[in-house]
Amino acid sequence: RGPSCGQVTRGSGLPKWAMLVAGALMGAGDVIAQQLVEQRGLHGHHCPRTLKMMGIGFCFVGPVVGSWYRILDWLIPGNTKVVAVKKVILDQGGFAPCFLGCFLAVTGATNGLSVQENWSKIQQDYMDALVTNYCIWPPVQIANFYFVPLQHRLAVVQCVAIIWNCYLSWKANQM
């Protein structure tokens, strides 16, 4: 009998639901950004932007973050408090800064920025986004790495990340 829907097996890729959740929640974050932060109203809502953010969630955030959790679990196996702290140090010290730069580059490219405009936007937004990241993610990740099984970490992070996705959407789409 094969694995059930959403189960991760040795040698398999990420469960499809994890990428779907990442895309849906990136879209939800964008809707919140447009409606609550930017106060665009329903008539001013920019649907293509929401669809782009969903696509980034499906094609970039879900696969990259989900794969990172598998790699991190392979590099530092276990779920003790010490292991969770080690994972957070590697996650926030190595992965988060790289991922954030790549995320800003991807959103800039999907927004049609030239290479030079995209680089300027990244330079403008990166440090503020990284500092905000460090205010939010270390305690979330300690709990995630200590209490949550590997196959559910991406979903937990994406649920917490609705607010983070709202911030990233707002930050990435300020022109």
C-alpha positions in Angstrom: 0.0 0.0 0.0 1.4 3.5 -0.9 1.5 6.6 1.2 -1.6 8.5 1.9 -2.2 12.0 0.5 0.2 14.5 1.9 2.5 12.0 3.5 6.3 12.4 3.0 8.2 9.2 2.3 11.9 8.6 2.0 13.1 9.8 -1.3 9.8 11.6 -2.2 9.3 15.2 -2.9 7.2 17.5 -0.8 3.6 16.7 -0.4 1.5 18.6 -3.0 -0.7 20.0 -0.3 2.3 21.8 1.2 2.9 23.8 -2.0 -0.9 24.4 -2.4 -1.1 25.8 1.2 2.0 28.0 0.6 0.4 29.5 -2.5 -3.0 30.0 -1.0 -1.6 31.6 2.1 0.7 33.9 0.1 -2.4 35.0 -1.8 -4.3 35.5 1.5 -1.4 37.6 2.7 -1.6 39.8 -0.4 -5.3 40.2 0.0 -4.9 41.3 3.6 -2.1 43.7 2.5 -4.2 45.3 -0.2 -7.4 45.5 1.8 -6.2 46.2 5.4 -2.8 47.8 5.0 -3.2 49.7 1.7 -7.0 50.1 2.1 -7.6 49.7 -1.6 -11.2 48.5 -1.3 -12.7 45.8 -3.4 -12.9 48.0 -6.5 -9.3 48.9 -6.2 -8.0 45.4 -5.5 -5.3 44.4 -7.9 -6.1 40.8 -8.7 -3.1 40.1 -11.0 -0.9 41.0 -8.0 -2.7 38.5 -5.8 -2.3 35.9 -8.5 1.4 36.6 -8.8 1.9 36.3 -5.1 0.0 33.0 -5.1 2.2 31.8 -8.0 5.3 32.8 -6.0 4.0 30.8 -3.1 3.2 27.7 -5.2 6.4 27.8 -7.3 9.0 29.4 -5.0 8.1 29.7 -1.3 6.5 26.2 -0.9 9.2 24.2 -2.7 12.1 26.1 -1.3 11.0 26.4 2.3 9.7 22.9 2.3 12.9 21.5 0.9 14.9 23.5 3.4 13.0 21.9 6.3 13.9 18.5 4.9 17.5 19.4 4.5 17.6 21.0 8.0 16.1 17.9 9.5 18.7 15.8 7.7 21.6 18.0 8.9 20.4 18.3 12.5 18.1 15.3 13.3 15.9 15.2 16.4 13.6 17.5 18.2 15.1 18.2 21.6 15.4 21.8 22.9 19.1 21.9 22.0 18.4 20.6 18.5 15.6 23.2 18.0 18.0 26.0 19.0 20.7 24.7 16.6 18.1 24.5 13.8 16.9 28.1 14.5 20.5 29.4 14.5 21.1 27.7 11.1 17.7 28.7 9.8 17.8 32.3 10.9 21.5 32.8 10.4 21.9 31.2 7.0 18.7 30.4 5.3 16.5 33.4 6.2 18.9 36.1 4.9 19.4 34.2 1.6 15.8 33.3 1.1 14.6 36.9 1.8 17.0 38.3 -0.8 15.8 35.7 -3.3 12.2 36.4 -2.5 12.6 40.1 -3.1 14.4 39.4 -6.4 11.7 37.0 -7.5 8.9 39.5 -6.7 10.8 42.3 -8.4 11.2 40.2 -11.5 7.5 39.2 -11.5 6.6 42.9 -11.1 8.5 43.6 -14.3 11.4 45.5 -12.8 14.6 45.7 -14.8 17.7 44.2 -13.2 18.9 47.6 -12.1 15.5 48.6 -10.7 15.2 45.3 -9.0 18.7 45.6 -7.4 17.8 49.1 -6.2 14.5 47.9 -4.7 16.3 45.0 -2.9 18.9 47.4 -1.5 16.1 49.7 -0.3 13.9 46.9 1.3 16.3 44.2 2.4 17.6 45.4 5.8 14.2 46.5 7.0 12.7 43.2 6.0 15.5 41.2 7.6 15.2 43.1 10.9 11.4 42.5 10.8 12.1 38.9 10.1 14.2 38.6 13.2 11.5 40.2 15.4 9.0 37.5 14.3 10.6 34.3 13.3 13.0 33.0 16.0 10.4 32.2 18.6 8.0 30.8 16.0 10.8 28.5 14.7 11.9 27.3 18.1 8.3 26.1 18.7 8.1 24.7 15.1 11.3 22.8 15.3 10.6 21.5 18.8 6.9 20.5 18.7 5.9 20.1 15.0 6.7 17.0 12.9 8.7 17.6 9.7 5.8 17.0 7.3 3.7 19.8 9.0 6.3 22.5 9.5 5.7 24.3 6.2 2.0 24.4 6.9 2.5 25.7 10.5 4.9 28.4 9.3 2.6 29.4 6.5 -0.3 29.8 8.9 1.8 32.0 11.2 3.1 33.6 8.0 -0.2 35.1 6.9 0.8 38.3 8.7 4.4 37.9 7.5 3.2 37.4 3.9 1.0 40.5 4.2 4.1 42.4 5.2 6.2 40.9 2.4 3.5 41.6 -0.2 3.2 45.2 1.0 7.0 45.6 1.1 7.7 43.9 -2.3 4.9 45.8 -4.1 5.7 49.3 -2.8 6.9 51.2 -5.9 
